Structures are given as structure tokens and as C-alpha cells.
Amino acid sequence: MKPTLLVLAAGMGTRYGGNKQLDEVGPSGETIIDYSIYDAIRAGFGRIVFVIRRDIEEQVKERFFDKLSGKIEVDYVFQEISNLPEGVRVSPERQKPWGTSHAILVTQDKIKEPFGVINADDYYGVDSFRILRDFLVNDKKENNYCIVGYKLGNTLSEHGHVNRGVCKAGMDGFLQDIVETRQIKKTKDGAEAPGAEGNPVQFTGNEIVSMNLWGFKPSCFDFLGREFRNFLVNYGMDLKSELDIPTSVDKFVKNKEITIQILMSNERWFGVTYREDKPFVVESIKKMIRNGIYPARIY
């Protein structure tokens, strides 16, 4: 059975100032998602599942379903605030989604096979999808998952701060620790992020970071479900708290309930975190077309 690719496309795009998931960056109107799906198809994935908001349902269907017909199976599921375990209490004023762990959980009825997870607005590179697909097909350990890691210096924006899961790997190549680190910005010597008591945390740029390019097995739904219920007990009345994937998996790695294999990619990330990022993304796509990595029209 071919693995599935789960595309997280329900984000609000607040820093970008619009629906960045559907913004066109290719010469024939392609979005970043189009290039990711194209790479996933040629890497050997068998199905795409989008996690979306209800208000962009028609846009997603119009942009992807017809042109992908006959190339790969496509499905979608809504991430809604009301997708909750039975018996939990949450704030009736909550409007913000519950985070990326919850986004995976809402696909439980749709996905029964090993699957990869990507952000809709991040470009990961051709080899990254091949690395991910090979793991999902060949690794048979039920509770062994993977993360495709990047060097921090290859994932920074020139136009503002970014959030990254900073990873610590053991000598065996498995994840020991991952910390969701917010507001990392590029500096002339590497990068830095706000630290405790006003002391910035310095980075060289060689640190391994997560770009939310994960490989999971169906067993993850049990772990994430337990963690999400605990999260709601503690933060269900908050209006903005979110449960992200790095925070969830870090707990179970340290409890030795799961293992996460780190598979390094040498690709350079780019994305549209900020509207000012778009010209660089457009030019990068043009360069790859000139170099034969992509055709001028991918569909």
C-alpha cells in the first residue's frame, strides 16, 4: 500500500496577511502545494488528504480536484473547533484552531496507512519527499516514526521571525529532544530567539530543526488523542493556546513510548511566512524550471 500525504492547510496566515496556501507562485498559476503534490506523486505517494477550514472548501476543490484526477487520489477533512473528545469543557468564546496535533487527529477516520505530514505553505524539496516515502514504505516498527530534518540556516526568512522545532539527536540518529522555539530571526552570525528573562538564545545555523515534515504510522492517533485530551483539561478554557506536533511527540519520546528517526535533508526550504517572501519564492521556482527540476506547467 502506498503511503498517504497529509497537507495541513487550515492555518489562518495572519503574518502573511491573506490565504497564503492558495497564493500563486508558479508561472502557470501553481501554488507551493502544487509543487509539493507533484514531488509526492513522483516520489510514490498514493493519496493526498487536505486538512482545511470549511470556508475554503470550494476553493480547494476547484484548484486541486479536477487537475489531480487520474494522477493521485484526493480527499479532505475539516479542522473545526468543535472536533473534540467527548466530555471535555472548552471556552465557548474560542475561535482559534487547536493546533497541528489536532489537525492530524481530525483525519483519524480517513487515514489507515503510514502517512507523511507537510505544511501547505512550505517548500520542502524533491529529495525530501523521496526520503520520507522510503521510510514510510520500508520501516515496519509500529511506534517508530520519522522527521525529515533541516539545518536551521536553510530555513530562515529574510523578512521576519519564524517558529521552528529545534531538535537534539542522539548518536544513533534518533530524536532525544525537540523544543518548539518561537520568533527565531536571522542574524549575521546565525540566528537568535527571545530567551528567558530577556536573554536571547543564540544559534549557529547548523542546528537540526523540524519543518513539520513528519512520517507517522496509524498508531500515532492513540498517542496524539491522549495528549490532546490532557491539553484540553489544562488549557481548554484558554482562547489562544495550541497543541503543536513537536510538543506532543517530545513527551512520548521522553517516556520511551515512541521513537523518532531523524532523516536529514540538504534541501533549502522556502515559504511564504510573510508577503515579502513571495518574490524570492517566485524567483526560486523560475530557477528550478530553468534547471529542469520542474516543467513550466506541472499539470
ABEGO torsion letter per residue (X at the ends): XBBBBBBBAABAGAAAGEBAAABBABAAGBBAAAAAAAAAAAAGBABBBBBBBAAAAAAAAAAAAAAABGABBBBBBBBBAABBBBGBBBBAABABBAEAAAAAAAAAAABABBBBBBBAABBAEAAAAAAAAAAAAABABAABBBBBBBBAAAABBAAEBBBBBBBBBBAAGBBABBBBBBGBBBBAAEBBBBBBGGBBBBBAGABBBBAGBBBBBAAAAAAAAAAAAAAAAAAAABAABBBBAAAAAAAAAAAGABBBBBBBBABBBBBBABAAAAAAAAAAAAAAAAAGABBABAX
